[in-house]
């Protein structure tokens, strides 16, 4: 039996257990996690670029891929690029083949990971900002029904697109001061949910970002099913706007 199928079956047999996703509450009002019932597949696009941090992109990809096994309507998760489809080289040298072009009109959630923030020269977030293609694409992307999200220093690219100015947000601890200087209302939370803008902290918070969005869009049963399957409970506090 395929490893993932084995895990899925054993998770189901064990039943859904209470875990971190259910324990997470909003910082400002203590409200329970919203559970939106979708009638179609959730479409998630994760933007890749040279220099991207491996875990930044692989963490949420794993969460949403696992969630597809627990959601009756399925999830379409894919890597996309604003450049030509092909091989993207991550920060530590991992190569990922990206087949799909940037198409936010065909997504419900767009996730922008980070990487390369500590190195002004070379591939990573600064090169993407200097090139301007991704920030411009993000600036033009907002529409009703689309959630734009980031994790780690991906928020710096959102800032360059003008999407975090005057809005609650977060990023890797090493970039929080920069995000504040650019006008972001930085919160000390693992995930910050401001409706159509959802940001998360450093590197491993991609797991928590994914679990929070799964919880919000597909409900806590799906989220706790994923937690059981991955043997990971969501960490930290989610700050959520009233």
Secondary structure, DSSP 8 states (H G I E B T S, - for coil): --HHHHHHHHHHHH-----HHHH--BTTT---------SS-EEEEEE--TT--HHHHHHHHHHHHHHTTT-TT-EEEEEEESS-SEEEE-TTS-EEEE-EE--GGG-SEEEE----TT-SSSSSHHHHHHH-HHHHHHHTT--TT-EEEEETTHHHHHHHTTSSBTSEE---GGGHHHHHHTTBEE--SSEEE-SSEEEE-STTHHHHHHHHHHHHHH-HHHHHHHHHHHT----S-EEE--
